[in-house]
Amino acid sequence: MAKNYESEVTQFLKQLKEKDPALESRQLAGRARLWDKALDSELQEGYRAAKVPQQPYVYYQNTQA
């Protein structure tokens, strides 16, 4: 593959960012709003403590019980 080769997807993304320079900052803001959250360690510990272990083969009907 040539060193200066760019795929069609890469070319499309570059063109998209050239047309709308604010696109990347809006993407980062959206990610921060949905994913980049500070987690409450006390709350997370409560979730872990309340977790019920799943039985193996959940779709298997045990008829011998």
PDB file of N, CA, C and O in Angstrom:
ATOM      1  N   MET A   1       0.840  -1.175   0.000  1.00  0.00           N
ATOM      2  CA  MET A   1       0.000   0.000   0.000  1.00  0.00           C
ATOM      3  C   MET A   1       0.890   1.246   0.000  1.00  0.00           C
ATOM      4  O   MET A   1       1.882   1.313   0.726  1.00  0.00           O
ATOM      5  N   ALA A   2       0.534   2.195  -0.797  1.00  0.00           N
ATOM      6  CA  ALA A   2       1.319   3.422  -0.903  1.00  0.00           C
ATOM      7  C   ALA A   2       1.221   4.230   0.384  1.00  0.00           C
ATOM      8  O   ALA A   2       0.191   4.221   1.058  1.00  0.00           O
ATOM      9  N   LYS A   3       2.301   4.926   0.716  1.00  0.00           N
ATOM     10  CA  LYS A   3       2.324   5.711   1.959  1.00  0.00           C
ATOM     11  C   LYS A   3       1.347   6.875   1.926  1.00  0.00           C
ATOM     12  O   LYS A   3       0.867   7.303   2.976  1.00  0.00           O
ATOM     13  N   ASN A   4       1.045   7.389   0.759  1.00  0.00           N
ATOM     14  CA  ASN A   4       0.141   8.532   0.668  1.00  0.00           C
ATOM     15  C   ASN A   4      -1.304   8.117   0.396  1.00  0.00           C
ATOM     16  O   ASN A   4      -2.140   8.962   0.076  1.00  0.00           O
ATOM     17  N   TYR A   5      -1.600   6.839   0.518  1.00  0.00           N
ATOM     18  CA  TYR A   5      -2.955   6.332   0.278  1.00  0.00           C
ATOM     19  C   TYR A   5      -3.890   6.751   1.412  1.00  0.00           C
ATOM     20  O   TYR A   5      -3.529   6.676   2.587  1.00  0.00           O
ATOM     21  N   GLU A   6      -5.095   7.191   1.046  1.00  0.00           N
ATOM     22  CA  GLU A   6      -6.142   7.488   2.015  1.00  0.00           C
ATOM     23  C   GLU A   6      -7.408   6.786   1.560  1.00  0.00           C
ATOM     24  O   GLU A   6      -7.794   6.890   0.396  1.00  0.00           O
ATOM     25  N   SER A   7      -8.043   6.084   2.454  1.00  0.00           N
ATOM     26  CA  SER A   7      -9.267   5.383   2.100  1.00  0.00           C
ATOM     27  C   SER A   7     -10.388   6.379   1.826  1.00  0.00           C
ATOM     28  O   SER A   7     -10.280   7.559   2.158  1.00  0.00           O
ATOM     29  N   GLU A   8     -11.449   5.897   1.226  1.00  0.00           N
ATOM     30  CA  GLU A   8     -12.594   6.749   0.937  1.00  0.00           C
ATOM     31  C   GLU A   8     -13.220   7.269   2.228  1.00  0.00           C
ATOM     32  O   GLU A   8     -13.697   8.403   2.282  1.00  0.00           O
ATOM     33  N   VAL A   9     -13.214   6.448   3.248  1.00  0.00           N
ATOM     34  CA  VAL A   9     -13.783   6.857   4.534  1.00  0.00           C
ATOM     35  C   VAL A   9     -12.972   8.000   5.130  1.00  0.00           C
ATOM     36  O   VAL A   9     -13.540   8.975   5.622  1.00  0.00           O
ATOM     37  N   THR A  10     -11.652   7.888   5.088  1.00  0.00           N
ATOM     38  CA  THR A  10     -10.791   8.947   5.602  1.00  0.00           C
ATOM     39  C   THR A  10     -10.994  10.241   4.821  1.00  0.00           C
ATOM     40  O   THR A  10     -11.063  11.323   5.404  1.00  0.00           O
ATOM     41  N   GLN A  11     -11.086  10.123   3.525  1.00  0.00           N
ATOM     42  CA  GLN A  11     -11.321  11.304   2.695  1.00  0.00           C
ATOM     43  C   GLN A  11     -12.664  11.946   3.028  1.00  0.00           C
ATOM     44  O   GLN A  11     -12.763  13.169   3.130  1.00  0.00           O
ATOM     45  N   PHE A  12     -13.691  11.124   3.196  1.00  0.00           N
ATOM     46  CA  PHE A  12     -15.015  11.636   3.538  1.00  0.00           C
ATOM     47  C   PHE A  12     -14.988  12.372   4.877  1.00  0.00           C
ATOM     48  O   PHE A  12     -15.548  13.462   5.000  1.00  0.00           O
ATOM     49  N   LEU A  13     -14.343  11.784   5.871  1.00  0.00           N
ATOM     50  CA  LEU A  13     -14.288  12.414   7.187  1.00  0.00           C
ATOM     51  C   LEU A  13     -13.526  13.734   7.146  1.00  0.00           C
ATOM     52  O   LEU A  13     -13.926  14.701   7.794  1.00  0.00           O
ATOM     53  N   LYS A  14     -12.448  13.779   6.400  1.00  0.00           N
ATOM     54  CA  LYS A  14     -11.698  15.030   6.266  1.00  0.00           C
ATOM     55  C   LYS A  14     -12.550  16.108   5.607  1.00  0.00           C
ATOM     56  O   LYS A  14     -12.551  17.257   6.049  1.00  0.00           O
ATOM     57  N   GLN A  15     -13.275  15.742   4.552  1.00  0.00           N
ATOM     58  CA  GLN A  15     -14.152  16.702   3.882  1.00  0.00           C
ATOM     59  C   GLN A  15     -15.256  17.183   4.811  1.00  0.00           C
ATOM     60  O   GLN A  15     -15.593  18.367   4.826  1.00  0.00           O
ATOM     61  N   LEU A  16     -15.813  16.268   5.580  1.00  0.00           N
ATOM     62  CA  LEU A  16     -16.882  16.615   6.509  1.00  0.00           C
ATOM     63  C   LEU A  16     -16.389  17.610   7.558  1.00  0.00           C
ATOM     64  O   LEU A  16     -17.086  18.568   7.892  1.00  0.00           O
ATOM     65  N   LYS A  17     -15.188  17.376   8.070  1.00  0.00           N
ATOM     66  CA  LYS A  17     -14.616  18.284   9.071  1.00  0.00           C
ATOM     67  C   LYS A  17     -14.229  19.627   8.464  1.00  0.00           C
ATOM     68  O   LYS A  17     -14.266  20.649   9.149  1.00  0.00           O
ATOM     69  N   GLU A  18     -13.858  19.633   7.188  1.00  0.00           N
ATOM     70  CA  GLU A  18     -13.552  20.899   6.522  1.00  0.00           C
ATOM     71  C   GLU A  18     -14.819  21.730   6.318  1.00  0.00           C
ATOM     72  O   GLU A  18     -14.795  22.953   6.453  1.00  0.00           O
ATOM     73  N   LYS A  19     -15.922  21.057   5.992  1.00  0.00           N
ATOM     74  CA  LYS A  19     -17.186  21.765   5.785  1.00  0.00           C
ATOM     75  C   LYS A  19     -17.743  22.319   7.093  1.00  0.00           C
ATOM     76  O   LYS A  19     -18.343  23.394   7.117  1.00  0.00           O
ATOM     77  N   ASP A  20     -17.540  21.577   8.179  1.00  0.00           N
ATOM     78  CA  ASP A  20     -18.087  21.975   9.478  1.00  0.00           C
ATOM     79  C   ASP A  20     -16.988  21.879  10.531  1.00  0.00           C
ATOM     80  O   ASP A  20     -16.857  20.841  11.180  1.00  0.00           O
ATOM     81  N   PRO A  21     -16.198  22.932  10.714  1.00  0.00           N
ATOM     82  CA  PRO A  21     -15.074  22.886  11.665  1.00  0.00           C
ATOM     83  C   PRO A  21     -15.498  22.659  13.114  1.00  0.00           C
ATOM     84  O   PRO A  21     -14.694  22.189  13.919  1.00  0.00           O
ATOM     85  N   ALA A  22     -16.742  22.982  13.462  1.00  0.00           N
ATOM     86  CA  ALA A  22     -17.212  22.809  14.842  1.00  0.00           C
ATOM     87  C   ALA A  22     -17.684  21.387  15.123  1.00  0.00           C
ATOM     88  O   ALA A  22     -18.058  21.071  16.253  1.00  0.00           O
ATOM     89  N   LEU A  23     -17.671  20.533  14.115  1.00  0.00           N
ATOM     90  CA  LEU A  23     -18.177  19.169  14.268  1.00  0.00           C
ATOM     91  C   LEU A  23     -17.457  18.401  15.373  1.00  0.00           C
ATOM     92  O   LEU A  23     -18.096  17.772  16.216  1.00  0.00           O
ATOM     93  N   GLU A  24     -16.146  18.453  15.365  1.00  0.00           N
ATOM     94  CA  GLU A  24     -15.365  17.689  16.336  1.00  0.00           C
ATOM     95  C   GLU A  24     -15.623  18.155  17.766  1.00  0.00           C
ATOM     96  O   GLU A  24     -15.722  17.332  18.676  1.00  0.00           O
ATOM     97  N   SER A  25     -15.732  19.460  17.970  1.00  0.00           N
ATOM     98  CA  SER A  25     -16.007  19.961  19.319  1.00  0.00           C
ATOM     99  C   SER A  25     -17.407  19.552  19.772  1.00  0.00           C
ATOM    100  O   SER A  25     -17.616  19.279  20.954  1.00  0.00           O
ATOM    101  N   ARG A  26     -18.371  19.506  18.846  1.00  0.00           N
ATOM    102  CA  ARG A  26     -19.719  19.046  19.210  1.00  0.00           C
ATOM    103  C   ARG A  26     -19.722  17.556  19.541  1.00  0.00           C
ATOM    104  O   ARG A  26     -20.447  17.117  20.433  1.00  0.00           O
ATOM    105  N   GLN A  27     -18.911  16.780  18.822  1.00  0.00           N
ATOM    106  CA  GLN A  27     -18.797  15.358  19.121  1.00  0.00           C
ATOM    107  C   GLN A  27     -18.235  15.148  20.526  1.00  0.00           C
ATOM    108  O   GLN A  27     -18.742  14.322  21.285  1.00  0.00           O
ATOM    109  N   LEU A  28     -17.196  15.892  20.866  1.00  0.00           N
ATOM    110  CA  LEU A  28     -16.594  15.772  22.187  1.00  0.00           C
ATOM    111  C   LEU A  28     -17.566  16.198  23.286  1.00  0.00           C
ATOM    112  O   LEU A  28     -17.602  15.591  24.356  1.00  0.00           O
ATOM    113  N   ALA A  29     -18.360  17.247  23.019  1.00  0.00           N
ATOM    114  CA  ALA A  29     -19.349  17.696  23.991  1.00  0.00           C
ATOM    115  C   ALA A  29     -20.425  16.633  24.183  1.00  0.00           C
ATOM    116  O   ALA A  29     -20.872  16.401  25.306  1.00  0.00           O
ATOM    117  N   GLY A  30     -20.841  15.993  23.106  1.00  0.00           N
ATOM    118  CA  GLY A  30     -21.833  14.918  23.209  1.00  0.00           C
ATOM    119  C   GLY A  30     -21.296  13.732  23.973  1.00  0.00           C
ATOM    120  O   GLY A  30     -22.010  13.133  24.778  1.00  0.00           O
ATOM    121  N   ARG A  31     -20.052  13.387  23.733  1.00  0.00           N
ATOM    122  CA  ARG A  31     -19.442  12.279  24.469  1.00  0.00           C
ATOM    123  C   ARG A  31     -19.365  12.607  25.953  1.00  0.00           C
ATOM    124  O   ARG A  31     -19.651  11.754  26.793  1.00  0.00           O
ATOM    125  N   ALA A  32     -18.982  13.830  26.280  1.00  0.00           N
ATOM    126  CA  ALA A  32     -18.876  14.233  27.680  1.00  0.00           C
ATOM    127  C   ALA A  32     -20.241  14.182  28.354  1.00  0.00           C
ATOM    128  O   ALA A  32     -20.347  13.794  29.518  1.00  0.00           O
ATOM    129  N   ARG A  33     -21.275  14.567  27.634  1.00  0.00           N
ATOM    130  CA  ARG A  33     -22.613  14.582  28.204  1.00  0.00           C
ATOM    131  C   ARG A  33     -23.106  13.162  28.487  1.00  0.00           C
ATOM    132  O   ARG A  33     -23.803  12.937  29.477  1.00  0.00           O
ATOM    133  N   LEU A  34     -22.751  12.201  27.625  1.00  0.00           N
ATOM    134  CA  LEU A  34     -23.290  10.851  27.771  1.00  0.00           C
ATOM    135  C   LEU A  34     -22.355   9.880  28.501  1.00  0.00           C
ATOM    136  O   LEU A  34     -22.825   9.024  29.251  1.00  0.00           O
ATOM    137  N   TRP A  35     -21.042  10.001  28.292  1.00  0.00           N
ATOM    138  CA  TRP A  35     -20.136   8.954  28.757  1.00  0.00           C
ATOM    139  C   TRP A  35     -19.121   9.401  29.793  1.00  0.00           C
ATOM    140  O   TRP A  35     -18.836   8.646  30.722  1.00  0.00           O
ATOM    141  N   ASP A  36     -18.574  10.577  29.673  1.00  0.00           N
ATOM    142  CA  ASP A  36     -17.495  11.003  30.555  1.00  0.00           C
ATOM    143  C   ASP A  36     -18.075  11.561  31.850  1.00  0.00           C
ATOM    144  O   ASP A  36     -18.139  12.775  32.048  1.00  0.00           O
ATOM    145  N   LYS A  37     -18.492  10.663  32.719  1.00  0.00           N
ATOM    146  CA  LYS A  37     -19.134  11.048  33.974  1.00  0.00           C
ATOM    147  C   LYS A  37     -18.241  10.623  35.148  1.00  0.00           C
ATOM    148  O   LYS A  37     -17.553   9.604  35.092  1.00  0.00           O
ATOM    149  N   ALA A  38     -18.274  11.423  36.192  1.00  0.00           N
ATOM    150  CA  ALA A  38     -17.580  11.039  37.419  1.00  0.00           C
ATOM    151  C   ALA A  38     -18.463  10.021  38.145  1.00  0.00           C
ATOM    152  O   ALA A  38     -19.653  10.261  38.350  1.00  0.00           O
ATOM    153  N   LEU A  39     -17.882   8.894  38.530  1.00  0.00           N
ATOM    154  CA  LEU A  39     -18.642   7.844  39.190  1.00  0.00           C
ATOM    155  C   LEU A  39     -18.538   7.987  40.705  1.00  0.00           C
ATOM    156  O   LEU A  39     -17.473   8.288  41.243  1.00  0.00           O
ATOM    157  N   ASP A  40     -19.650   7.768  41.375  1.00  0.00           N
ATOM    158  CA  ASP A  40     -19.698   7.782  42.829  1.00  0.00           C
ATOM    159  C   ASP A  40     -19.270   6.396  43.316  1.00  0.00           C
ATOM    160  O   ASP A  40     -20.013   5.428  43.150  1.00  0.00           O
ATOM    161  N   SER A  41     -18.090   6.291  43.909  1.00  0.00           N
ATOM    162  CA  SER A  41     -17.561   4.980  44.307  1.00  0.00           C
ATOM    163  C   SER A  41     -18.434   4.302  45.358  1.00  0.00           C
ATOM    164  O   SER A  41     -18.547   3.076  45.364  1.00  0.00           O
ATOM    165  N   GLU A  42     -19.046   5.071  46.237  1.00  0.00           N
ATOM    166  CA  GLU A  42     -19.929   4.485  47.261  1.00  0.00           C
ATOM    167  C   GLU A  42     -21.169   3.867  46.605  1.00  0.00           C
ATOM    168  O   GLU A  42     -21.595   2.773  46.976  1.00  0.00           O
ATOM    169  N   LEU A  43     -21.732   4.563  45.647  1.00  0.00           N
ATOM    170  CA  LEU A  43     -22.891   4.055  44.936  1.00  0.00           C
ATOM    171  C   LEU A  43     -22.523   2.817  44.129  1.00  0.00           C
ATOM    172  O   LEU A  43     -23.288   1.852  44.098  1.00  0.00           O
ATOM    173  N   GLN A  44     -21.375   2.829  43.484  1.00  0.00           N
ATOM    174  CA  GLN A  44     -20.917   1.675  42.712  1.00  0.00           C
ATOM    175  C   GLN A  44     -20.718   0.457  43.607  1.00  0.00           C
ATOM    176  O   GLN A  44     -21.046  -0.662  43.214  1.00  0.00           O
ATOM    177  N   GLU A  45     -20.184   0.668  44.805  1.00  0.00           N
ATOM    178  CA  GLU A  45     -19.997  -0.432  45.754  1.00  0.00           C
ATOM    179  C   GLU A  45     -21.349  -1.010  46.160  1.00  0.00           C
ATOM    180  O   GLU A  45     -21.481  -2.223  46.317  1.00  0.00           O
ATOM    181  N   GLY A  46     -22.342  -0.162  46.329  1.00  0.00           N
ATOM    182  CA  GLY A  46     -23.690  -0.635  46.645  1.00  0.00           C
ATOM    183  C   GLY A  46     -24.262  -1.483  45.526  1.00  0.00           C
ATOM    184  O   GLY A  46     -24.913  -2.495  45.785  1.00  0.00           O
ATOM    185  N   TYR A  47     -24.025  -1.081  44.279  1.00  0.00           N
ATOM    186  CA  TYR A  47     -24.484  -1.874  43.134  1.00  0.00           C
ATOM    187  C   TYR A  47     -23.811  -3.244  43.127  1.00  0.00           C
ATOM    188  O   TYR A  47     -24.463  -4.262  42.893  1.00  0.00           O
ATOM    189  N   ARG A  48     -22.512  -3.261  43.383  1.00  0.00           N
ATOM    190  CA  ARG A  48     -21.786  -4.538  43.399  1.00  0.00           C
ATOM    191  C   ARG A  48     -22.294  -5.445  44.513  1.00  0.00           C
ATOM    192  O   ARG A  48     -22.432  -6.652  44.317  1.00  0.00           O
ATOM    193  N   ALA A  49     -22.572  -4.873  45.678  1.00  0.00           N
ATOM    194  CA  ALA A  49     -23.047  -5.673  46.814  1.00  0.00           C
ATOM    195  C   ALA A  49     -24.450  -6.227  46.560  1.00  0.00           C
ATOM    196  O   ALA A  49     -24.780  -7.306  47.052  1.00  0.00           O
ATOM    197  N   ALA A  50     -25.266  -5.520  45.815  1.00  0.00           N
ATOM    198  CA  ALA A  50     -26.638  -5.950  45.568  1.00  0.00           C
ATOM    199  C   ALA A  50     -26.768  -6.898  44.380  1.00  0.00           C
ATOM    200  O   ALA A  50     -27.852  -7.419  44.119  1.00  0.00           O
ATOM    201  N   LYS A  51     -25.683  -7.120  43.665  1.00  0.00           N
ATOM    202  CA  LYS A  51     -25.742  -7.960  42.474  1.00  0.00           C
ATOM    203  C   LYS A  51     -26.034  -9.411  42.849  1.00  0.00           C
ATOM    204  O   LYS A  51     -25.414  -9.971  43.754  1.00  0.00           O
ATOM    205  N   VAL A  52     -26.983 -10.004  42.140  1.00  0.00           N
ATOM    206  CA  VAL A  52     -27.359 -11.400  42.361  1.00  0.00           C
ATOM    207  C   VAL A  52     -26.664 -12.238  41.300  1.00  0.00           C
ATOM    208  O   VAL A  52     -26.777 -11.944  40.110  1.00  0.00           O
ATOM    209  N   PRO A  53     -25.939 -13.289  41.718  1.00  0.00           N
ATOM    210  CA  PRO A  53     -25.234 -14.093  40.716  1.00  0.00           C
ATOM    211  C   PRO A  53     -26.221 -14.812  39.794  1.00  0.00           C
ATOM    212  O   PRO A  53     -27.244 -15.330  40.241  1.00  0.00           O
ATOM    213  N   GLN A  54     -25.900 -14.832  38.520  1.00  0.00           N
ATOM    214  CA  GLN A  54     -26.751 -15.482  37.529  1.00  0.00           C
ATOM    215  C   GLN A  54     -26.476 -16.976  37.536  1.00  0.00           C
ATOM    216  O   GLN A  54     -25.325 -17.405  37.615  1.00  0.00           O
ATOM    217  N   GLN A  55     -27.529 -17.755  37.454  1.00  0.00           N
ATOM    218  CA  GLN A  55     -27.383 -19.204  37.384  1.00  0.00           C
ATOM    219  C   GLN A  55     -26.847 -19.596  36.008  1.00  0.00           C
ATOM    220  O   GLN A  55     -27.166 -18.948  35.011  1.00  0.00           O
ATOM    221  N   PRO A  56     -26.033 -20.656  35.952  1.00  0.00           N
ATOM    222  CA  PRO A  56     -25.542 -21.094  34.642  1.00  0.00           C
ATOM    223  C   PRO A  56     -26.690 -21.674  33.814  1.00  0.00           C
ATOM    224  O   PRO A  56     -27.666 -22.182  34.367  1.00  0.00           O
ATOM    225  N   TYR A  57     -26.571 -21.598  32.522  1.00  0.00           N
ATOM    226  CA  TYR A  57     -27.564 -22.141  31.595  1.00  0.00           C
ATOM    227  C   TYR A  57     -28.954 -21.610  31.912  1.00  0.00           C
ATOM    228  O   TYR A  57     -29.862 -22.377  32.230  1.00  0.00           O
ATOM    229  N   VAL A  58     -29.113 -20.306  31.825  1.00  0.00           N
ATOM    230  CA  VAL A  58     -30.365 -19.669  32.207  1.00  0.00           C
ATOM    231  C   VAL A  58     -31.541 -20.109  31.337  1.00  0.00           C
ATOM    232  O   VAL A  58     -32.689 -19.985  31.766  1.00  0.00           O
ATOM    233  N   TYR A  59     -31.295 -20.616  30.142  1.00  0.00           N
ATOM    234  CA  TYR A  59     -32.385 -21.034  29.262  1.00  0.00           C
ATOM    235  C   TYR A  59     -32.687 -22.525  29.388  1.00  0.00           C
ATOM    236  O   TYR A  59     -33.564 -23.046  28.700  1.00  0.00           O
ATOM    237  N   TYR A  60     -31.969 -23.198  30.253  1.00  0.00           N
ATOM    238  CA  TYR A  60     -32.174 -24.638  30.442  1.00  0.00           C
ATOM    239  C   TYR A  60     -33.234 -24.848  31.507  1.00  0.00           C
ATOM    240  O   TYR A  60     -33.127 -24.316  32.612  1.00  0.00           O
ATOM    241  N   GLN A  61     -34.245 -25.615  31.181  1.00  0.00           N
ATOM    242  CA  GLN A  61     -35.311 -25.930  32.138  1.00  0.00           C
ATOM    243  C   GLN A  61     -34.941 -27.207  32.882  1.00  0.00           C
ATOM    244  O   GLN A  61     -34.876 -28.282  32.284  1.00  0.00           O
ATOM    245  N   ASN A  62     -34.700 -27.091  34.171  1.00  0.00           N
ATOM    246  CA  ASN A  62     -34.377 -28.258  34.977  1.00  0.00           C
ATOM    247  C   ASN A  62     -35.688 -28.877  35.446  1.00  0.00           C
ATOM    248  O   ASN A  62     -36.380 -28.298  36.283  1.00  0.00           O
ATOM    249  N   THR A  63     -36.036 -30.050  34.914  1.00  0.00           N
ATOM    250  CA  THR A  63     -37.316 -30.694  35.246  1.00  0.00           C
ATOM    251  C   THR A  63     -37.170 -31.700  36.383  1.00  0.00           C
ATOM    252  O   THR A  63     -38.158 -32.325  36.768  1.00  0.00           O
ATOM    253  N   GLN A  64     -35.980 -31.874  36.927  1.00  0.00           N
ATOM    254  CA  GLN A  64     -35.757 -32.852  37.990  1.00  0.00           C
ATOM    255  C   GLN A  64     -35.969 -32.257  39.379  1.00  0.00           C
ATOM    256  O   GLN A  64     -35.805 -32.977  40.363  1.00  0.00           O
ATOM    257  N   ALA A  65     -36.314 -31.020  39.505  1.00  0.00           N
ATOM    258  CA  ALA A  65     -36.442 -30.373  40.801  1.00  0.00           C
ATOM    259  C   ALA A  65     -37.722 -30.710  41.490  1.00  0.00           C
ATOM    260  O   ALA A  65     -37.971 -30.235  42.598  1.00  0.00           O
TER     261      ALA A  65
END
